[in-house]
Amino acid sequence: MLDALKKAFSGNDEHRTAPAGKKNDISREKSAVLYEKAKQFFPGGVNSPVRAFKSVYGTPLFIERGDGCFLWDADGNQFIDFCCSWGPLILGHNHPKIRERVTKTLEKGLSFGAPTALENELAELILKNNKYLEKIRFVSSGTEAVMSAIRLARGYTGRDKIIKFEGCYHGHSDSLLVKAGSGLVTFGETSSAGVPKAFAAETIVLPLDNRDAVESAFSQFSGQIAAIIIEGIPANNGLLIQEPAYVQFLRDITKQHGALLIFDEVITGFRLGFEGAAAHYGIQPDIITYGKIIGGGMPVGAYGASAELMACISPDGAVYQAGTLSGNPVAMAAGIAQLTELKGSGFYKALNAKASEFVEAIRRYIAAKNYKVKLFHVGSIFWFAFTDQEHIRTASAIDHGSMEHYKVFHRELLNRGIYLGPSGYEVGFISAAHSKIELEKAKRAIFESLDELFRHNKPAA
Ligand SMILES: *Cc1c(COP(=O)(O)O)cnc(C)c1O
């Protein structure tokens, strides 16, 4: 998504005529017609920038339907989908239990702007099965969840500044569209036009995996930092797996300075396990944000914390936050149906084991061929990086030039019926709907695509 942000302003379509147009390229005729039409309606022809395929070859695919692990586009091409709507679809597309529950609910009306029993049901399902939260508030997107969590942290501590990390994405609210300035500890610079400098001045952007930077920030801005926010596992700009000891360090230093620790679990929540990254590390953050999986494919976000912290939220407390469609019954129904499946015993064990097996087989192939590519992986999240580094923990360790490889890889995979996110900075997701048969097919397609890629880019001797 960070990549999307950068690309969003480039606005040129020249690369589309670049080395694409291979003989075996899939047909995109209908998608191309729809895209031309969409460009008359929407900036860049899309309602979210990364969908415009600016970082890969060809016109964006317009999707007609999904079922299980499959997607079909407007031209009738079928794909095994590893994007899964950017993470929400942990049960795959069009899951019968979710569809049934949603259908039953929508027959009673779509929205009331008044409390419903469904909100209680989803909240109870989450809170009874998550020891890291006492109270929760539903909103309608991840962006909204994080924006509200930041306001809560500022309201509770009475401090204005926040620390975020280069390489983490937290949605598009003003305080968080900020990138690192020059120097180790500086105020951020806005990463979007339209964000006032004064907002960026309240956000300190630091490199990940660097304790000195965090210590310096706390000494330089003593008594002014409300919170540190970090993704459960940074997965929006590659998969930047952090060492547990570093995350524990963030827990300790925030506590020591009276600041809060916010885990943005919009991706990792209900993905790494029902209790997300908090349980993955065994670390109690002060505030947790959710999105993506929590809504079963419908627009839901949430933030939660201790009862004491949540008492600051209106109408109990002085931190204002509201939403016309918050707790929407149809969205709640989808969330309830999805999370009920996830809570079932052994769900994550089976999913993560399946993902590990898939990843290990690909790693063996890469090693045997001595290809310069790494497959990073945690739980059911994976990321291909065209590098020979054993670990990538910071945004600056990513080789931007290697994204040219990803473009070729992406096209070769599409031609073989595999759909990955249209940018090399995006991670892939494995769902419960990916059966062994489809994963076997996907592996073969990945092997062939790597062979094709490295046929022209010989591995370093
Ligand atoms: C996707 C994402 C967001 C933003 O959520 P939206 O629903 O797109 O607004 C925030 N934080 C993280 C970690 C995300 O992955």
The ligand as an SDF file (V2000), in Angstrom:
LIG
                    3D

 15 15  0  0  0  0  0  0  0  0999 V2000
   -5.3000   -2.4240    5.6010 C   0  0  0  0  0  0  0  0  0  0  0  0
   -4.6680   -1.8170    6.7880 C   0  0  0  0  0  0  0  0  0  0  0  0
   -5.1420   -0.6190    7.3590 C   0  0  0  0  0  0  0  0  0  0  0  0
   -6.2370    0.1940    6.7290 C   0  0  0  0  0  0  0  0  0  0  0  0
   -7.4460   -0.5050    6.7030 O   0  0  0  0  0  0  0  0  0  0  0  0
   -8.5610   -0.0260    5.6420 P   0  0  0  0  0  0  0  0  0  0  0  0
   -9.7190   -0.9280    5.9590 O   0  0  0  0  0  0  0  0  0  0  0  0
   -7.9840   -0.2130    4.2940 O   0  0  0  0  0  0  0  0  0  0  0  0
   -8.8560    1.3900    5.9510 O   0  0  0  0  0  0  0  0  0  0  0  0
   -4.5640   -0.1860    8.5360 C   0  0  0  0  0  0  0  0  0  0  0  0
   -3.5660   -0.8600    9.1140 N   0  0  0  0  0  0  0  0  0  0  0  0
   -3.0880   -2.0090    8.5930 C   0  0  0  0  0  0  0  0  0  0  0  0
   -2.0050   -2.7380    9.3140 C   0  0  0  0  0  0  0  0  0  0  0  0
   -3.6040   -2.5070    7.4100 C   0  0  0  0  0  0  0  0  0  0  0  0
   -3.0970   -3.6220    6.8860 O   0  0  0  0  0  0  0  0  0  0  0  0
  1  2  1  0
  2  3  1  0
  2 14  2  0
  3  4  1  0
  3 10  2  0
  4  5  1  0
  5  6  1  0
  6  7  2  0
  6  8  1  0
  6  9  1  0
 10 11  1  0
 11 12  2  0
 12 13  1  0
 12 14  1  0
 14 15  1  0
M  END
$$$$
